[in-house]
Amino acid sequence: MSDWDAQVYHQISEPQFRWGLEVLEGLELKGDETVIDAGCGTGRLTARLLERLPRGKVIALDQSDAMLAKARAGLTDPRVTFLQADLANLELGPVADVVFSTATFHWVMDHDALFRGLHRALKPHGRLHAQCGGFGNLQRHLTLAMKVLGLGDVPYPTHFATAEASVERLTRAGFEGPRAWLKDAPTPFADAASFRTFIEHVTLRTVVAMIGERAPSYLDEVVKASAPDFTLDYVRLELRGIRR
């Protein structure tokens, strides 16, 4: 999979940032915890997380070189440690009081391995407090986009899990009292131009990388087919659990 354009993502990821702020607002913190930011991206939300931890620290994880470079450039606080990591193969011992994550877990195909690794990274009684794309996420948008592409079944490297399956996986991984639920998050865009930029760099990023020179005309076709309602049918999956 091609790497992200971190500079562009930093500028256009307002929906993800907004959802992240809502999730962070619901996270109870004393202020001295060690928190893993699992999928820190460009660090916009990491900065807000740090504000909630005046006596704590953050371990900021991401698999993307570009995202980590952007985050490092914007966050020089010594309380942040940056670590490149594949969340499906996370090799951390019990170092964190909280694993916090938004808009990341759906990019991990093996959620059993994901939750086992996160469980190992938590201290006893540590908490998972996360959100990602869930079952039905972007179904209408992706169906339309693949129809326009006209290449049949094209792999789309995401796993949009159900709440029920997520609870089962969290339980198998060792989390106590896990909870998971879905909620709709329809996301409108002001105009065709902002919609096109967003789908190019976020929702259809992997398709754009695959089709190369055809990408500009393809994106134009998707935008035309999506008019006049430039709204993405996002669905969010909330995840909570405690390490035994």
Secondary structure by P-SEA (a helix, b strand, c coil): ccccaaaaaaacaaaaaaaaaaaaaaccccccccccccccccaaaaaaaaaaccccccbbbbccaaaaaaaaaacccccbbbbbcccccccccccccbbbbcccccccccaaaaaaaaaaaccccbbbbbcccccccaaaaaaaaaaaacccccccccccccaaaaaaaaaaacccccccbbbbbbbbbccaaaaaaaaacccaaaaaaaaccaaaaaaaaaaaaaccccccbbbbbbbbbbcc
